[in-house]
Amino acid sequence: MAAMNLNRKKQRVDELAATTGARVEGNVDAGGIKDAEGVSLLASAWRRLRRNPAFLIGAVVVVLFVLVALFAPVLTGHDPSTRYLIGEVSQQNNPVPKARPGFPLGGDPVGRDLYARLVFGARNTLLVAVLATLTGFVGGLILGSLAGAFGGWVDSVVMRVVDIMLSLPSLLLAFSIAALFGRASQWSVILAVGIAQIPIFARLLRGAMMAQRHSDHVLAARSLGVKPGSIVLRHMLPNSLSPVLVQATMVVATSIIDAAALSYIGAGNADDTQPEWGQMLGQAQNLIDSYPHLAVYPAICIIVVALGFTLMGESLREALDPKSRR
């Protein structure tokens, strides 16, 4: 009985070997899949992204937002700070002008074109969000590079500073930094929001560089006598930037929300000749019962744009993450 079972197993192995050999001769591997040309990480990520509805929706929102910000003067023929409808505002029974030809969304409480302020608000919102993200990225790049490259006591000191900053909510930290400035302005908002984002970039970059310290190409460079500075700048840092750049896309959304929150509570830019969505939202709170559209329009803009950056950032992270590939 044992001999019969052994003969059956040998026969089965011979059949599998013959089948495998036939597949190899037909240019098919053992799994029955034809040989395919290899693709790069970016090409593979793009193949997944272009079939991802979340990424496409986010990309469309972001592109439209950037185009509106860049071509704001073309999209509206009115200046956002000129009081075109001030004559009607002076009437006690008409504190907020209604929509009419030339003013599709009407005016604000001081007679300025609400549509023009929303369009130009996209430009200032984009400026604040991008510059704040760059501030956080540069600061995090410096701290994360120091911690990841040197390790030891340098890593301990930098990470303790980062932990202290992370112990506070980003909005509370941004408000505390903004309060240090004598007079609130657009630049104070940029610096406050940007500094609050530094620990996110620093911790992410430090983790990526720590993983690179023991990689084969870094060990090979050390064995060849390459200087530590060159190893960090030419080998470790470039290979650690991918997750940080993806994170920057999502930080733009956070920066938009934090900047709007600072402006809403009065810690933002006090110059209303430079409209910004959070500033408009704060100015509308006294009239929200009678004229809710003054707050609804900028709120919708903030939500949609922040959602667009978040969808695009999450899709990029999943597409570039080897663990999420199928």
VOGU-3710 file (C-alpha; in Angstrom, 3 decimals, decimal comma):
1> maamnlnrkk> 0,000/0,000/0,000  2,832/2,358/0,861  4,592/1,470/-2,401  1,413/2,303/-4,388  1,108/5,735/-2,709  4,780/6,434/-3,405  4,351/5,528/-7,071  1,293/7,828/-7,346  3,273/10,741/-5,849  6,151/10,176/-8,260
11> qrvdelaatt> 3,730/10,045/-11,165  2,117/13,293/-10,032  5,509/15,014/-9,738  6,448/13,836/-13,236  3,185/15,231/-14,637  3,772/18,627/-12,988  7,346/18,741/-14,271  6,189/17,958/-17,797  3,496/20,646/-17,626  6,006/23,200/-16,333
21> garvegnvda> 8,452/22,386/-19,086  5,752/22,856/-21,717  4,859/26,238/-20,310  8,479/27,382/-20,329  8,848/26,333/-23,958  5,742/28,377/-24,786  7,262/31,492/-23,160  4,970/31,170/-20,167  6,208/30,949/-16,596  5,242/28,309/-14,038
31> ggikdaegvs> 2,245/30,333/-12,962  0,818/30,535/-16,448  1,547/34,260/-16,820  3,397/35,606/-19,805  6,592/37,539/-19,314  5,950/41,292/-19,075  8,299/44,239/-19,268  9,109/45,818/-15,892  7,848/49,317/-15,064  9,196/52,022/-12,791
41> llasawrrlr> 7,623/53,007/-9,488  6,208/56,243/-10,915  4,773/54,495/-13,983  3,182/51,825/-11,805  1,769/54,493/-9,468  0,315/56,470/-12,387  -1,431/53,361/-13,715  -3,227/53,007/-10,395  -3,917/56,720/-9,989  -5,598/57,206/-13,342
51> rnpafligav> -8,089/54,469/-12,427  -8,719/55,889/-8,951  -11,904/58,039/-8,833  -10,829/59,719/-5,583  -7,582/60,925/-7,141  -9,328/62,176/-10,281  -11,905/64,119/-8,270  -9,230/65,614/-6,025  -7,012/66,511/-8,967  -9,890/68,266/-10,774
61> vvvlfvlval> -10,730/70,291/-7,648  -7,093/71,278/-7,092  -6,533/72,241/-10,737  -9,693/74,366/-10,803  -8,679/76,024/-7,530  -5,226/76,892/-8,884  -6,671/78,209/-12,168  -9,170/80,418/-10,329  -6,380/81,768/-8,128  -4,091/82,493/-11,077
71> fapvltghdp> -6,708/84,061/-13,338  -8,751/85,903/-10,714  -8,593/89,303/-12,514  -9,856/87,667/-15,727  -12,759/85,868/-14,042  -14,144/89,043/-12,503  -14,016/92,596/-13,754  -14,432/94,164/-10,324  -11,912/95,113/-7,692  -12,543/93,205/-4,425
81> stryligevs> -11,920/96,276/-2,259  -14,076/98,812/-4,144  -17,489/99,614/-2,611  -19,596/99,524/-5,746  -22,931/99,152/-3,898  -22,269/101,413/-0,930  -25,241/103,568/-1,909  -27,657/100,721/-1,300  -25,983/99,638/1,923  -26,691/103,052/3,417
91> qqnnpvpkar> -30,405/102,286/3,251  -31,562/100,841/6,564  -33,881/98,294/4,926  -31,146/96,886/2,669  -27,955/96,230/4,681  -26,705/93,569/2,210  -27,273/94,162/-1,538  -28,903/91,300/-3,403  -27,727/89,639/-6,615  -28,184/91,597/-9,845
101> pgfplggdpv> -26,644/91,801/-13,334  -22,924/92,365/-12,946  -23,028/91,181/-9,325  -24,066/87,493/-9,485  -23,758/86,947/-5,721  -24,694/90,450/-4,616  -22,559/92,462/-2,221  -21,190/92,321/1,303  -22,223/94,553/4,251  -20,032/97,419/2,978
111> grdlyarlvf> -21,085/97,221/-0,664  -18,196/95,233/-2,176  -18,742/92,590/-4,855  -19,095/89,251/-3,040  -18,235/87,202/-6,136  -15,043/89,185/-6,733  -14,014/88,737/-3,109  -14,531/84,974/-3,311  -12,461/84,725/-6,487  -9,613/86,875/-5,174
121> garntllvav> -9,925/85,060/-1,853  -8,870/81,883/-3,666  -5,604/83,601/-4,628  -4,782/84,720/-1,083  -5,864/81,371/0,370  -3,594/79,518/-2,059  -0,709/81,867/-1,276  -1,056/81,375/2,479  -1,458/77,588/2,206  1,488/77,054/-0,155
131> latltgfvgg> 3,898/79,344/1,705  2,889/77,880/5,074  3,454/74,361/3,718  6,859/75,375/2,344  7,775/76,867/5,728  6,844/73,651/7,498  8,594/71,553/4,841  11,892/73,480/5,057  11,844/73,479/8,865  10,996/69,787/8,995
141> lilgslagaf> 13,658/69,052/6,365  16,342/70,626/8,538  15,279/68,975/11,801  14,494/65,593/10,259  17,790/65,516/8,352  19,784/66,306/11,495  18,003/63,645/13,532  18,084/60,963/10,843  21,637/61,586/9,670  23,498/61,870/12,973
151> ggwvdsvvmr> 21,385/59,914/15,444  22,605/59,706/19,032  22,200/62,777/21,208  21,352/64,958/18,203  18,403/62,697/17,414  17,306/62,724/21,065  17,396/66,522/21,370  15,608/67,146/18,055  12,931/64,538/18,716  12,215/65,894/22,189
161> vvdimlslps> 11,609/69,332/20,677  9,378/67,754/18,043  7,480/65,786/20,697  6,810/68,969/22,646  5,409/70,629/19,516  3,316/67,567/18,698  1,851/67,507/22,206  -0,176/70,599/21,279  -2,918/70,573/18,626  -1,693/72,260/15,450
171> lllafsiaal> -4,389/74,957/15,604  -3,630/75,783/19,235  0,090/75,924/18,484  -0,542/78,157/15,461  -2,739/80,477/17,529  -0,061/80,688/20,243  2,592/81,584/17,659  0,324/84,125/15,975  -0,302/85,781/19,349  3,431/86,500/19,643
181> fgrasqwsvi> 3,291/88,925/16,726  2,491/92,491/17,622  0,140/93,001/14,672  -1,651/90,277/12,790  -0,938/90,166/9,057  -0,844/87,723/6,190  2,793/86,904/6,938  2,085/86,247/10,599  -0,542/83,692/9,556  1,902/82,043/7,144
191> lavgiaqipi> 4,619/81,761/9,791  2,237/80,596/12,516  0,655/77,865/10,395  4,000/76,883/8,842  5,813/76,501/12,174  2,944/74,386/13,485  3,477/71,952/10,570  7,237/71,519/11,125  7,003/68,527/13,541  4,909/66,521/11,053
201> farllrgamm> 7,562/66,785/8,343  10,450/66,356/10,805  9,165/63,092/12,276  8,257/61,636/8,886  11,628/62,499/7,320  13,541/61,284/10,360  11,826/57,895/10,166  12,525/57,571/6,447  16,199/58,488/6,882  16,633/56,096/9,806
211> aqrhsdhvla> 15,423/53,313/7,511  17,957/54,411/4,885  20,924/54,309/7,304  21,167/50,516/7,120  20,261/50,064/3,456  22,696/48,291/1,108  23,654/51,338/-0,964  24,441/53,400/2,150  26,551/50,595/3,634  28,363/50,220/0,314
221> arslgvkpgs> 29,103/53,937/0,192  30,504/53,843/3,718  32,697/50,859/2,905  34,122/52,764/-0,069  35,086/55,674/2,159  32,501/58,209/0,939  32,271/61,238/3,234  29,279/61,266/5,641  27,984/64,549/4,212  27,894/63,126/0,707
231> ivlrhmlpns> 26,158/59,982/1,925  23,433/62,062/3,581  22,899/64,521/0,716  23,367/62,164/-2,241  22,055/58,846/-0,960  19,922/59,077/2,175  18,033/62,346/1,705  16,912/61,913/-1,951  15,589/58,418/-1,217  13,675/59,653/1,838
241> lspvlvqatm> 11,781/62,553/0,259  8,963/60,629/-1,464  6,713/60,172/1,605  7,462/63,731/2,716  6,402/65,202/-0,627  3,180/63,175/-0,548  2,530/64,393/2,990  2,999/67,977/1,783  -0,073/67,594/-0,434  -2,226/66,750/2,569
251> vvatsiidaa> -0,590/69,455/4,709  -1,806/72,052/2,194  -5,365/71,089/3,140  -4,536/71,386/6,843  -2,899/74,765/6,243  -6,012/76,075/4,488  -8,207/75,042/7,417  -5,828/76,366/10,080  -5,366/79,700/8,280  -9,130/80,052/7,905
261> alsyigagna> -9,585/79,263/11,601  -7,033/81,907/12,634  -8,747/84,497/10,456  -12,143/83,476/11,795  -11,166/84,063/15,428  -9,492/87,370/14,606  -5,846/86,255/14,677  -5,475/86,448/10,903  -4,873/89,234/8,432  -6,748/92,339/9,574
271> ddtqpewgqm> -6,502/94,023/6,159  -9,817/93,192/4,473  -8,666/94,768/1,180  -6,911/91,401/0,717  -9,877/89,006/0,973  -9,347/85,523/2,343  -12,028/82,864/2,855  -11,519/82,500/6,596  -11,573/86,269/7,002  -14,843/86,470/5,051
281> lgqaqnlids> -16,292/83,726/7,227  -15,413/85,645/10,383  -16,885/88,897/9,094  -20,184/87,166/8,269  -20,837/85,723/11,725  -22,781/88,773/12,937  -25,220/88,523/10,000  -25,447/84,749/9,672  -29,055/84,639/10,935  -30,383/87,086/8,350
291> yphlavypai> -27,894/86,582/5,511  -26,424/83,065/5,817  -25,065/83,118/2,255  -22,283/85,450/3,394  -20,869/82,552/5,452  -22,057/79,628/3,323  -20,135/80,587/0,172  -16,655/80,878/1,738  -17,325/77,839/3,947  -18,174/75,717/0,894
301> ciivvalgft> -15,025/76,926/-0,850  -12,854/75,965/2,135  -14,459/72,520/2,480  -14,283/71,633/-1,216  -10,669/72,740/-1,710  -9,449/71,066/1,494  -11,259/67,880/0,463  -9,638/68,028/-2,982  -6,113/68,218/-1,568  -6,903/65,463/0,946
311> lmgeslreal> -8,268/63,085/-1,694  -5,290/63,680/-3,957  -2,772/63,267/-1,131  -4,323/60,057/0,192  -4,450/58,600/-3,318  -0,778/59,454/-3,904  0,200/57,862/-0,606  -1,635/54,636/-1,402  -0,258/54,499/-4,957  3,362/54,929/-3,813
321> dpksrr> 3,095/52,630/-0,788  4,415/49,120/-1,670  2,223/47,583/1,045  -0,966/48,733/-0,687  -0,144/47,298/-4,118  -2,204/44,435/-5,459
//
